[in-house]
Amino acid sequence: VVSTQSTGTFVMSLYFYVISMTTVGFGDITLIDHTVLALIRVLFVFCIGLVMVSLVFNAIRELAAAYQRRLLELSHSVVNKTLELAKSHKMKTLGSNAI
């Protein structure tokens, strides 16, 4: 199905599929069997690769968004605690001045 200068092996076939699925496509390995079935199989593998790559990017985007939300929650928490401490300190200061 695949060919380079040497005979196609399992490792070369696996390399072809990985390169095709990740949509890199270096062009160093090409199909020698241009039958309709072979072309449909390669197109199918390429489409699966597109889906997998987009799923990985989507997962990374979701992780980054969750991390950003968590950082925002923590920063709001720190701000609220700081404001509470400032108010309690101000109340103590005002209470001691009244006496």
VEXBASE-288715 format. One record per residue: residue number from 1; x, y, z of N, C-alpha, C in turn. Coordinates in steps of 0.02 Angstrom, whole numbers, plus 50000, padded with zeros to 5 digits. Atoms other than C-alpha are relative to their C-alpha. Layout:
BEGIN
+-----+-------+-------+-------+-------+-------+-------+-------+-------+-------+
| pos |    nx |    ny |    nz |   cax |   cay |   caz |    cx |    cy |    cz |
+-----+-------+-------+-------+-------+-------+-------+-------+-------+-------+
| NUM |     X |     Y |     Z |     X |     Y |     Z |     X |     Y |     Z |
...
+-----+-------+-------+-------+-------+-------+-------+-------+-------+-------+
// end
This chain:
BEGIN
+-----+-------+-------+-------+-------+-------+-------+-------+-------+-------+
| pos |    nx |    ny |    nz |   cax |   cay |   caz |    cx |    cy |    cz |
+-----+-------+-------+-------+-------+-------+-------+-------+-------+-------+
|   1 | 50042 | 49941 | 50000 | 50000 | 50000 | 50000 | 50044 | 50063 | 50000 |
|   2 | 49956 | 49941 | 49999 | 50140 | 50122 | 50042 | 50069 | 49979 | 49975 |
|   3 | 49934 | 50017 | 50027 | 50312 | 50133 | 49966 | 50047 | 50059 | 50009 |
|   4 | 49945 | 49953 | 50005 | 50476 | 50222 | 49986 | 50049 | 49968 | 49951 |
|   5 | 49952 | 50033 | 50044 | 50637 | 50172 | 49899 | 50006 | 49925 | 50017 |
|   6 | 49996 | 50070 | 49979 | 50637 | 50010 | 50000 | 49930 | 49970 | 50003 |
|   7 | 50064 | 50035 | 49995 | 50500 | 49881 | 50025 | 49960 | 50027 | 50059 |
|   8 | 50042 | 49976 | 49946 | 50352 | 49940 | 50129 | 49997 | 49949 | 50056 |
|   9 | 50002 | 50044 | 49942 | 50356 | 49867 | 50304 | 49944 | 50023 | 50046 |
|  10 | 50050 | 49982 | 49951 | 50239 | 49869 | 50451 | 50016 | 50067 | 50033 |
|  11 | 49979 | 49938 | 49968 | 50339 | 50009 | 50531 | 49988 | 50059 | 49954 |
|  12 | 50011 | 49946 | 50048 | 50330 | 50114 | 50374 | 49925 | 50013 | 49991 |
|  13 | 50072 | 49992 | 50005 | 50143 | 50082 | 50361 | 49973 | 50036 | 50061 |
|  14 | 50020 | 49967 | 49938 | 50120 | 50131 | 50543 | 50020 | 50074 | 49998 |
|  15 | 49976 | 49931 | 50007 | 50224 | 50288 | 50511 | 49953 | 50039 | 49953 |
|  16 | 50045 | 49967 | 50048 | 50114 | 50330 | 50360 | 49934 | 50017 | 50034 |
|  17 | 50065 | 49987 | 49967 | 49955 | 50313 | 50463 | 50005 | 50053 | 50054 |
|  18 | 49992 | 49949 | 49947 | 50021 | 50415 | 50609 | 50009 | 50069 | 49970 |
|  19 | 49989 | 49935 | 50033 | 50083 | 50554 | 50495 | 49935 | 50024 | 49967 |
|  20 | 50063 | 49981 | 50032 | 49917 | 50552 | 50401 | 49948 | 50020 | 50053 |
|  21 | 50051 | 49986 | 49949 | 49811 | 50549 | 50560 | 50014 | 50066 | 50036 |
|  22 | 49984 | 49937 | 49967 | 49904 | 50695 | 50636 | 50000 | 50058 | 49950 |
|  23 | 50007 | 49951 | 50055 | 49877 | 50789 | 50471 | 50066 | 50036 | 49984 |
|  24 | 49936 | 49969 | 50016 | 50063 | 50825 | 50455 | 50015 | 49990 | 49926 |
|  25 | 49990 | 50016 | 50070 | 50089 | 50736 | 50288 | 50064 | 50027 | 49971 |
|  26 | 49935 | 49977 | 50025 | 50274 | 50757 | 50253 | 50009 | 49989 | 49925 |
|  27 | 49993 | 50015 | 50071 | 50257 | 50682 | 50079 | 50057 | 49954 | 49984 |
|  28 | 49944 | 50045 | 50012 | 50405 | 50565 | 50101 | 49976 | 49929 | 49984 |
|  29 | 50029 | 50065 | 50017 | 50289 | 50413 | 50085 | 49937 | 50014 | 49961 |
|  30 | 50059 | 49989 | 50041 | 50160 | 50405 | 49948 | 49968 | 49933 | 49984 |
|  31 | 50036 | 50061 | 50020 | 50029 | 50280 | 49893 | 50023 | 49978 | 49932 |
|  32 | 49986 | 50026 | 50067 | 50077 | 50167 | 49750 | 49938 | 49965 | 49973 |
|  33 | 50062 | 50033 | 50019 | 49907 | 50083 | 49749 | 49945 | 50052 | 49996 |
|  34 | 50049 | 49947 | 50007 | 49789 | 50213 | 49678 | 49930 | 49974 | 49985 |
|  35 | 50068 | 50026 | 50009 | 49635 | 50105 | 49684 | 49952 | 50042 | 50041 |
|  36 | 50051 | 49962 | 49965 | 49473 | 50181 | 49743 | 49997 | 49981 | 50074 |
|  37 | 50002 | 50024 | 49931 | 49474 | 50073 | 49900 | 50058 | 50028 | 50041 |
|  38 | 49942 | 49973 | 49964 | 49650 | 50130 | 49948 | 49991 | 50075 | 50012 |
|  39 | 50010 | 49928 | 49991 | 49607 | 50313 | 49921 | 49945 | 50014 | 50052 |
|  40 | 50053 | 49991 | 49950 | 49446 | 50296 | 50023 | 50027 | 49986 | 50070 |
|  41 | 49970 | 50017 | 49935 | 49545 | 50213 | 50163 | 50044 | 50057 | 50026 |
|  42 | 49957 | 49944 | 49979 | 49673 | 50354 | 50166 | 49958 | 50061 | 50018 |
|  43 | 50044 | 49944 | 49984 | 49535 | 50484 | 50162 | 49966 | 49990 | 50067 |
|  44 | 50031 | 50017 | 49936 | 49449 | 50396 | 50307 | 50049 | 50011 | 50057 |
|  45 | 49949 | 49991 | 49948 | 49611 | 50393 | 50408 | 50014 | 50074 | 50010 |
|  46 | 49988 | 49928 | 49995 | 49640 | 50577 | 50368 | 49943 | 50034 | 50038 |
|  47 | 50057 | 49970 | 49965 | 49464 | 50623 | 50427 | 50001 | 49983 | 50075 |
|  48 | 49994 | 50019 | 49930 | 49488 | 50524 | 50588 | 50055 | 50041 | 50033 |
|  49 | 49946 | 49959 | 49973 | 49652 | 50617 | 50612 | 49978 | 50071 | 50013 |
|  50 | 50026 | 49932 | 49989 | 49565 | 50785 | 50591 | 49957 | 50003 | 50063 |
|  51 | 50043 | 50002 | 49941 | 49436 | 50736 | 50721 | 50042 | 49993 | 50064 |
|  52 | 49959 | 50010 | 49940 | 49569 | 50675 | 50843 | 50040 | 50062 | 50018 |
|  53 | 49962 | 49939 | 49987 | 49676 | 50831 | 50824 | 49955 | 50054 | 50028 |
|  54 | 50046 | 49949 | 49974 | 49525 | 50944 | 50851 | 49977 | 49983 | 50071 |
|  55 | 50018 | 50020 | 49932 | 49475 | 50843 | 51005 | 50055 | 50017 | 50050 |
|  56 | 49943 | 49984 | 49957 | 49649 | 50864 | 51078 | 50003 | 50075 | 50013 |
|  57 | 49999 | 49927 | 49992 | 49647 | 51052 | 51046 | 49942 | 50024 | 50043 |
|  58 | 50058 | 49981 | 49960 | 49473 | 51065 | 51121 | 50012 | 49983 | 50073 |
|  59 | 49986 | 50020 | 49931 | 49528 | 50970 | 51277 | 50050 | 50048 | 50032 |
|  60 | 49950 | 49953 | 49974 | 49679 | 51085 | 51297 | 49967 | 50067 | 50014 |
|  61 | 50035 | 49936 | 49990 | 49566 | 51238 | 51276 | 49956 | 49997 | 50063 |
|  62 | 50042 | 50006 | 49941 | 49445 | 51172 | 51408 | 50041 | 49999 | 50064 |
|  63 | 49956 | 50000 | 49941 | 49588 | 51139 | 51530 | 50024 | 50071 | 50015 |
|  64 | 49977 | 49931 | 49990 | 49654 | 51315 | 51503 | 49944 | 50044 | 50028 |
|  65 | 50057 | 49961 | 49976 | 49480 | 51389 | 51530 | 49984 | 49983 | 50073 |
|  66 | 50012 | 50020 | 49930 | 49455 | 51288 | 51690 | 50053 | 50029 | 50046 |
|  67 | 49945 | 49972 | 49961 | 49625 | 51344 | 51753 | 49990 | 50075 | 50009 |
|  68 | 50011 | 49928 | 49996 | 49583 | 51525 | 51714 | 49942 | 50015 | 50047 |
|  69 | 50056 | 49989 | 49954 | 49415 | 51511 | 51804 | 50021 | 49989 | 50072 |
|  70 | 49976 | 50014 | 49931 | 49501 | 51435 | 51957 | 50043 | 50057 | 50025 |
|  71 | 49959 | 49943 | 49980 | 49628 | 51576 | 51960 | 49957 | 50061 | 50016 |
|  72 | 50045 | 49944 | 49988 | 49488 | 51704 | 51948 | 49963 | 49991 | 50067 |
|  73 | 50032 | 50014 | 49936 | 49396 | 51620 | 52094 | 50047 | 50013 | 50058 |
|  74 | 49951 | 49990 | 49946 | 49554 | 51621 | 52199 | 50015 | 50074 | 50009 |
|  75 | 49985 | 49928 | 49993 | 49589 | 51804 | 52161 | 49941 | 50036 | 50032 |
|  76 | 50059 | 49970 | 49967 | 49409 | 51851 | 52209 | 49999 | 49983 | 50075 |
|  77 | 49998 | 50021 | 49930 | 49429 | 51753 | 52370 | 50051 | 50040 | 50039 |
|  78 | 49948 | 49961 | 49966 | 49591 | 51843 | 52413 | 49977 | 50072 | 50008 |
|  79 | 50024 | 49931 | 49995 | 49513 | 52013 | 52376 | 49947 | 50006 | 50054 |
|  80 | 50052 | 49998 | 49949 | 49360 | 51974 | 52483 | 50027 | 49993 | 50070 |
|  81 | 49970 | 50008 | 49934 | 49465 | 51914 | 52630 | 50040 | 50063 | 50019 |
|  82 | 49963 | 49938 | 49986 | 49575 | 52069 | 52615 | 49952 | 50056 | 50020 |
|  83 | 50050 | 49949 | 49982 | 49421 | 52181 | 52618 | 49971 | 49988 | 50069 |
|  84 | 50026 | 50017 | 49934 | 49352 | 52089 | 52769 | 50049 | 50019 | 50055 |
|  85 | 49949 | 49982 | 49951 | 49516 | 52110 | 52862 | 50007 | 50075 | 50007 |
|  86 | 49995 | 49928 | 49998 | 49524 | 52293 | 52816 | 49941 | 50030 | 50038 |
|  87 | 50060 | 49974 | 49964 | 49345 | 52322 | 52878 | 50005 | 49985 | 50074 |
|  88 | 49995 | 50017 | 49929 | 49376 | 52229 | 53041 | 50053 | 50042 | 50034 |
|  89 | 49948 | 49957 | 49972 | 49537 | 52327 | 53069 | 49974 | 50071 | 50009 |
|  90 | 50027 | 49933 | 49995 | 49446 | 52490 | 53034 | 49950 | 50005 | 50057 |
|  91 | 50048 | 50001 | 49944 | 49306 | 52442 | 53156 | 50035 | 50000 | 50066 |
|  92 | 49962 | 50002 | 49938 | 49433 | 52402 | 53291 | 50031 | 50068 | 50014 |
|  93 | 49970 | 49935 | 49993 | 49520 | 52567 | 53259 | 49948 | 50052 | 50021 |
|  94 | 50053 | 49953 | 49982 | 49357 | 52664 | 53267 | 49973 | 49987 | 50071 |
|  95 | 50024 | 50017 | 49933 | 49302 | 52571 | 53424 | 50049 | 50022 | 50054 |
|  96 | 49950 | 49980 | 49951 | 49465 | 52609 | 53515 | 50003 | 50077 | 50005 |
|  97 | 50000 | 49927 | 49999 | 49454 | 52794 | 53468 | 49939 | 50027 | 50038 |
|  98 | 50061 | 49977 | 49966 | 49277 | 52806 | 53540 | 50007 | 49997 | 50075 |
|  99 | 49992 | 50008 | 49928 | 49334 | 52752 | 53713 | 50046 | 50050 | 50027 |
+-----+-------+-------+-------+-------+-------+-------+-------+-------+-------+
// end
